[in-house]
Amino acid sequence: MMIYLIKRIPLKLALLAMVIVAGGAKAEVAVVVNPGYSGAVDKDQVAQIFLGKDKSLTPFMQKGAAADEFIDKVLSRNASQYKAYWAKLAFTGGGRPPKELGNDAEVLTTVSGSDNAIGFVDAAAVNDSVKVLFTL
């Protein structure tokens, strides 16, 4: 019995280390606007825009890890809470959620093509077609 436990401990430690490393490896997210946009927007205002409370810019969401990180860090919610927030607003006629795009490339194309668009992408995907407001 003792030998069995000793053989199993290194495997369990290795699996635990993999979980910790994978859980901590989050992509850096960049909040982006059209390069011609001259206004200053901070994290709190971006939250208001993506929650439909500030109409100064048109927000664009996307799916995946970048969205989860954005929702957590900027909107102080998780993905389920964010969906529930918009479901309630839509049901009561209080607004519609931001249009959801499929990936970083779509966000970059949409934001770069519209003077009043705002979105977020994986920071590694940023190019000179957009202006970075801040990174998370």
C-alpha positions as CSV (number, residue, x, y, z in Angstrom):
1,M,0.0,0.0,0.0
2,M,2.8,2.4,0.9
3,I,4.6,1.9,-2.4
4,Y,1.4,2.5,-4.3
5,L,0.9,5.9,-2.6
6,I,4.5,6.9,-3.2
7,K,4.2,6.1,-6.9
8,R,1.0,8.1,-7.2
9,I,2.1,11.3,-5.4
10,P,4.5,12.6,-8.2
11,L,1.7,12.1,-10.8
12,K,-0.8,14.0,-8.6
13,L,1.7,16.8,-8.1
14,A,2.4,17.1,-11.8
15,L,-1.3,17.2,-12.6
16,L,-1.8,19.9,-9.9
17,A,1.0,22.0,-11.3
18,M,-0.5,21.7,-14.8
19,V,-3.8,22.9,-13.5
20,I,-2.3,25.9,-11.7
21,V,-0.2,26.9,-14.7
22,A,-3.2,26.6,-17.2
23,G,-5.5,28.5,-14.8
24,G,-3.1,31.3,-14.4
25,A,-2.2,31.7,-18.1
26,K,-4.7,34.3,-19.3
27,A,-4.4,36.3,-22.4
28,E,-3.7,40.0,-22.2
29,V,-6.7,41.9,-23.6
30,A,-6.5,45.2,-25.4
31,V,-9.5,47.6,-25.5
32,V,-9.5,49.3,-29.0
33,V,-11.1,52.1,-30.9
34,N,-10.7,53.6,-34.4
35,P,-7.3,55.4,-34.7
36,G,-9.1,58.6,-35.5
37,Y,-10.9,58.7,-32.2
38,S,-9.5,61.5,-30.2
39,G,-11.5,61.2,-26.9
40,A,-10.2,59.7,-23.7
41,V,-12.0,56.7,-22.3
42,D,-11.2,55.1,-19.0
43,K,-12.1,51.6,-17.7
44,D,-15.2,52.8,-15.9
45,Q,-16.6,54.5,-19.0
46,V,-15.8,51.4,-21.1
47,A,-17.9,49.4,-18.6
48,Q,-20.8,51.9,-18.9
49,I,-20.6,51.7,-22.7
50,F,-20.7,47.8,-22.7
51,L,-23.6,47.9,-20.2
52,G,-25.6,50.2,-22.4
53,K,-25.5,53.1,-20.0
54,D,-23.2,55.3,-22.1
55,K,-24.0,55.7,-25.8
56,S,-20.9,57.7,-26.8
57,L,-19.4,54.7,-28.6
58,T,-20.8,51.6,-30.2
59,P,-19.6,48.5,-28.5
60,F,-18.7,45.1,-30.1
61,M,-18.3,41.9,-28.1
62,Q,-16.7,38.7,-29.1
63,K,-16.7,35.1,-27.7
64,G,-13.9,33.2,-26.0
65,A,-11.2,33.8,-23.5
66,A,-10.7,37.5,-24.4
67,A,-14.4,38.1,-23.7
68,D,-14.3,36.2,-20.4
69,E,-11.3,38.2,-19.3
70,F,-12.9,41.5,-20.4
71,I,-16.2,40.8,-18.7
72,D,-14.4,39.9,-15.5
73,K,-11.9,42.7,-15.4
74,V,-13.9,45.6,-16.9
75,L,-17.5,44.8,-16.1
76,S,-16.9,43.0,-12.8
77,R,-19.1,40.1,-13.7
78,N,-18.8,36.6,-15.1
79,A,-20.1,35.6,-18.5
80,S,-23.4,34.2,-17.0
81,Q,-24.1,37.4,-15.1
82,Y,-23.4,39.5,-18.2
83,K,-25.9,37.4,-20.2
84,A,-28.5,37.6,-17.5
85,Y,-28.0,41.4,-17.3
86,W,-28.7,41.8,-21.0
87,A,-31.6,39.3,-21.0
88,K,-33.3,41.3,-18.2
89,L,-32.8,44.6,-20.1
90,A,-34.0,43.1,-23.4
91,F,-37.1,41.6,-21.7
92,T,-38.0,45.0,-20.1
93,G,-37.3,47.0,-23.3
94,G,-34.3,48.6,-21.7
95,G,-31.9,47.9,-24.5
96,R,-30.1,45.4,-26.7
97,P,-26.7,43.8,-26.0
98,P,-23.7,44.8,-28.1
99,K,-23.3,43.0,-31.4
100,E,-21.2,39.9,-31.0
101,L,-18.4,39.3,-33.5
102,G,-16.7,36.0,-34.1
103,N,-13.0,36.7,-33.5
104,D,-10.2,39.3,-33.2
105,A,-9.9,39.9,-36.9
106,E,-13.6,40.8,-37.2
107,V,-13.3,43.1,-34.2
108,L,-10.3,44.8,-35.7
109,T,-12.0,45.2,-39.1
110,T,-15.2,46.5,-37.6
111,V,-13.6,49.0,-35.2
112,S,-11.1,50.3,-37.7
113,G,-14.0,50.9,-40.2
114,S,-16.2,52.9,-37.9
115,D,-15.3,56.2,-36.2
116,N,-17.4,55.5,-33.1
117,A,-16.8,51.7,-32.5
118,I,-15.1,50.2,-29.5
119,G,-14.1,46.6,-28.9
120,F,-11.5,44.4,-27.4
121,V,-9.1,41.8,-28.8
122,D,-6.2,39.6,-27.6
123,A,-3.4,42.1,-27.2
124,A,-1.2,39.9,-29.5
125,A,-3.7,40.6,-32.4
126,V,-3.4,44.4,-32.2
127,N,-2.2,46.1,-35.4
128,D,-2.0,49.7,-36.6
129,S,-5.6,49.7,-37.9
130,V,-6.8,50.5,-34.3
131,K,-5.9,52.6,-31.3
132,V,-5.4,50.9,-28.0
133,L,-7.1,52.6,-25.1
134,F,-5.7,50.3,-22.4
135,T,-4.7,46.7,-21.9
136,L,-5.8,44.3,-19.1
